[in-house]
Amino acid sequence: MKMHHLKTLILALYIALLSFSCGVSGAGGGIGGSGIISVGMIAAFGSIVVNGAEFDTRNAEVIVEGEIIGVGDDAILDNLDIGMVVTVEGTGSEDDENLVAKRVIYNDNVEGPVQSISVVNDIRKEIVVLGQTVILNPVTTFKGTTFDDIAVNDVVEVSGYSDDAGDIWATFLKKTDGVIFEVTGLVENLDTFQETFNINDLSVDYSLADTSGLPGGVPIVGLLVEVEGTLTDDVMIADVIELGDELDPEDADEIEVTGFVTDVVSVFEFTVGTQVVRTDANTEFIDGTADDIVLGQKLEAEGSLENGILFADEVEFWDPDQIEVEGLVTDETLAPDEFTVGDQVVQTNAETVYEGGEPEDIALGANLEIKGVPVDIIRSILIADKVSFEDQESE
């Protein structure tokens, strides 16, 4: 059984230690009290869209695995992909109409060989990569392989959200040819005599590793670490072990974080990923209630960041297999039971909820946001859980 409260306490101590560090290598400290932070997967380019917010990236530093690898839109396009989970740090613009990214930070969850594959159903598979369970579903974007083609011994890079059990729900998976592998996770089963520990089901030998990047220079149980090394007989021989998150965020006026609930103190205080969230009587809950805040629940929390805590104005609940599409209706021949938004075929049923309009309002050119679960992995049809009517974009 995992000790969630203990891990949260250790994580809080770890974040406190970080406050004395210099943050991302070469990147300076946090963005300050007037900043904006968005943690989530990349939904679109043309600047960058994360959690529904579009950031201008013309002058943004791009930081991958702790290193600044470029600045601006070209660096974004050359090094990042749709589906990757990133942290965007930015500000508002002078006209208060646009968001401007100062930094876009990306760290993968795991990169290594596929050890096993299990088919859960038509839209979900579980694969094991370096001892980490990785869940593939309609949310996952694939590069260099597909849901059907992925095979044992393929080397893959995975980005996604970790749940309370430590499983990674992949939002991005790329087939690579790497031989130096990486994994990020919590130190467990630490043996200081043998100089080994576990990250979920992966055994790590750190006897020859450079651990100078860790507080005190040694692994600590519950510490979030990133390990780089090679694989020998299913044991990772670590070359370098560093903190799993080198960010040093300060307070921010706006922060938005997507992930799974990994710890619950109460409905008024819980953790999403590694971010502590607090709610109050004024928090708005979307597609759920406060009672739905339980371990393993996927949600998006939005609010302000004060002393490392996200004070939530809004919490939106998600099913792990749900996706969202937004755009204009391009075909409404069979509406309201079936219509097309952009190039996505959408079907509704008796359970579909409508917001801001009625089924009969679905017409050519209507601007809709659809939240639902695809019937298959290629998203040929999206079964709508919710249809929201959006304001028409100005010409």
N, C-alpha and C positions, 0 to 999 in steps of 0.2 A: 504494500500500500504506500502511495506517495504521500509525503508530509507537506501538504500545500502551504500551511501557515508558516512552518519553519522555513520553507524556501522563500516565501515572501519576505520574512524578516531578514534572512541572509541577503536577499536581493536589495532590500532597503539599505543595509549596511554597505553593500557593494557600491550602490549609487552614491552614498555619502563619500566613500573613498574616491570615487571618480571626480567629485567636486574639487579635489586637490590636484587633479591631473590637468594636462593641457588639451584634452579632447582628441579629435581625429588628427592623425599625423599631418602636420602642416596646415591644418584648417582653422586653428584658433578655437575660441570658446563658443558658447551658444549664441542665439540670435537676439536675446534680450527681451524685455518686457513688452515691446510693441510688435513682437514677431508673430509669425504664423507657422505652425508645424502641421504637416499632414503625413500620416503613416498609413500606407495602403498600396495596393497594386496599381501599376501603370495601366490605365484604360485606353489612352490614346496619345498620339504625338501631334506635333504642330504646336510648339511649346510642349507642355506635359500635363496630362490630366490624371489626378489622383484623388480618390474619394469624391468625384464629381466636381472638383475645383481645378480650374485651368491656371497654370503658372507660366509666365514668360520666363524662358530659360536662356535668353540671349547672352547673359553675363553670369550664368550660374556655374559654380565649381561642380565638377562631377567627381565623386569620391567612390572608388570601388575597392572593397576589401581594405579600407583604411588608407588608401593612397590616392592623392589627387592625380587624375589621369587626363584632365583637360578642362576646358571652359567653353560654355556656349552650346548652341543647338547641335553643331556637328559632333561634339563630344557625347552629347546625349544619344544621338542616333547611332553612333559608332560603337557604343559600349553598353547600351541598355535595350531592353525589349519589352513589348507589350506583355503584361502578366507578372513581371518582376515586382516584388514588394520593396518599396523604397521609402526613405524618409526625406521629405522635402522641407527645407527650412527657408522661409522667405518673409516678405513684408507686403503691405499694400503699396499701390503706386500713388503718385502725387494726385492723380485724378480720382482716386478711390474707386475706380471701376475695374482695375485689373490687379492680379496678384503677381508678384515678382519673386522668383526663386533666387536665393543666394547660394544654396547648396542642394545638391541631390545626392543622397548617399545610398549605396547598395552593398549588401553583404548576402551571399547565398546561405542557405540553411545547411546544405550538404552537397558534396561532389564526390562521387565514387562509383564503384561497380554495382549493378543490380544483382542482388543475391537470391531473390525469390520473387515470384509474382503470384498473387491470388486474385481471382475474379470474384467480386462481390455480387454484381449484377450488371445489366447492360450499360449502365452509366458510371460504374465505380469499380476501380481496381485498387488493391493494396500491394505495393512493392516494398521490398526492404533494400535500403542502400546504406552501407556501412553501419548496419545494426539499427538503422532508423526506419520506422514504419512511415511510408509516404503514401498518401491517399490521392489517387487520380480521379477526377470527376469532370463534369462539364465546365467547371470554372477554370480548369487547367488549360493553359496555352502551351502547345508543343512546338519544338523547333528541332529539325533534324531527325525526328521520328514521329510516331503517332500513338494514340491510345492502343490501337490494335497491333502495331509493329514492335513495340518495345519488348526487349528480350533479356533473359538472364545473361549477365556478363557485359551488357552495354554499360559504358561509363556515362553517367548523366550528372548534370548540374540542376539542383532543385531550389526554387524559391517558393515560399509560401508562409502559412500561419501555423504555429504550433498550438495544439490544444492542451487540455489539462493532463492528458496521459502522455504527452511528449510526442504524439503523432504529428506529422507534418502534412497539412492539407495543401497540396501543391497548386499554386496559381501559375507556375511556369516550370517547364522541364525542357532541358536541352541536351541532346546527345553530344558528347565531347570525345576527344581522344586523349584526355589528360592521364598522367601517371602519378602526379602529386595530388593527393586527395585532401579534402577539407570537411570538417563537421563542426557545427556549433550546438552546444547544449550544456546542461547542468552536470557538474562533477558529482558522481555517485560512487559508492563502494571504494573509497580512496584507501589504498594500501601504501603508506609511506615507506615501508620496508622494501616491498617489491617494486615500488615506484610505478604503480598502475592505478587506474581508475576506470570507471565505466561512464559512457554517455548512452543512456538507454541500454541496448543490447550490444554495444560496441565496447570491447576492451581496448584501452589505450595504455601503451608503455611509454612513459615519459622520462625514462632513465637517461636518454641522450638528448633530450629536448632543451631548447632555449626557452626558459620560463621567466626571463627577466622582465617581460611585459606584464606579469601578474603582480598584484599587491603582495609584498613580502617575498616575491620571487618563487612562490610555490602554489600548487593547486590547493583549493579549500573546498570542502564538501558544500554543495549548493551553489558554487560560483558558476556564473555563465561564462563559458570559455569557447574560443575558436581554436581548433587543433588542425595543424597542417602536417602531413607526413605520408608514409607509404603503408601498404598493407602486406603483412606476412602471416600466413596461416590464420586469417580472420582476426588478427590483432593489428591495430594501428600503431606503427612505430612513429612516434611524434618527432618532428624536426623542430617545430615552433608551436608554443602555446601562448595565446594572448587573450585578453579580455574579449568576450563575445560581442560587446557593444562599447565602442570607444567614444561615443557621443557624450557631450557634457551640456545638456540642454538647460537653459535658464528659464525663467518665467516667460509665458507667451500669452498674448491677448486671445489668440485662437489656436486651438489644437483639435485635430480630428484623427482618431485612431481606429482601425479596423482589426479585428482578431477574435480569438476565442477566450472565453472566461476561464482563467486558470486558477483562480482562488476567490473564495467568497467569505467575507467576514459577516456581511449582512447585505440586504438590498441597497443599503446606503453606502457601502464600501466594498469594492471588489477589484479584481485585477484582470485587465485585458492584455493577453500576452505578458509583458513585463511592466505595463503601465497601470498604476493604481488609479482607480476612478471613484469619485464620490458623487452621490446624487442627493437631491433634497426634494421638498414638496413642490418646487417649481420646475423640476426636470420633466421634459416632455418625452413620453415613450411612444414609439412608432412601431406598429405591427407586433405589439406585445405589451406586457405590463411589467411592473417591478417584480412581480412574483415569478416571471420567466427568467430572472437572472440566476442561473444555476451553472455549475461546472460544465464545461463543454459547449455552452451556448455561444454561437457566433453572433457578434454584434458590432455596431459602429457607434462610438461615443464621441460627442463633439462638445466643446466648452472652452474653458480657459485653463492654463497651466500655472499653478502657484505652488512654490516650494516642492516641485516634483510631482504634484498631485493634479490630476485632471478633474476639475469641477464641472460636471456635465450639465449642459443646458438641454441636450437632446441625446437620446439613446434609441437607435434603430436596430431591430432584431432581424436576423437572416437565417434561413435554412442553409446548411453547408453546400447544397447542390443548386441553390438559386443563383440566377444571373439577372442582370438588368440591361435592358436595351431602351434607347430613347431616340425618337425621331418622328418624322412625318409619316402618316398613313399613305401608302402608295397603291394599295389595292384593298377595297372594302366590299368586293362583290358578294361575299358571304357573311359580312358583318351582321350582328355583333359576335356570332359564333366563331368566325375565322376571318382574319384580315392580315395585312402585311405592314410592318413598320420598317421602313428602309427596305432591306432584303430579308428580314426575319419574319417567317410565318408565325402568327400567334393564334392560339385557340383559347376560348373562354369556356367556362362551365358554371354550374350553379354555385360553386364555391368562390368564384372570382369576386373580388371587392373593387368597387369603382369609387374614385376620389376626384372631386372637381367636375364631374359630369356623369351622364347616364349612358347605358349601352347604345341607345339610339343616336347619341352624339358622335359616334365613331363614323367619320366620313373622310373622303380624300383630303389630304392636307392638314388634318388634325394633328397637333403635336402631342404625342403620348410618351409616357414613361411606363414601361412594363417590367414587372418583377415576377419571375416565375421559374419553373423547373423544366428543362428540355426533356423531350421524350427519348432522345438518344444522344450519343456522345458528339455527333456532328451538328447538334442543335437544329435539326431539320424543322422541328415544330417546338414552339415554346408554349407550355400550358401556363396561362396567366393566373397568378395568385392575386395580383393587384394591377389595376389599370388606372394610371393617374393622368388627368388632362392638364397639360402644361400651357402656360401663356405662349402665344405665337411669337416667334422671334421676329424682331423688327427687320424690315428689308434693308 
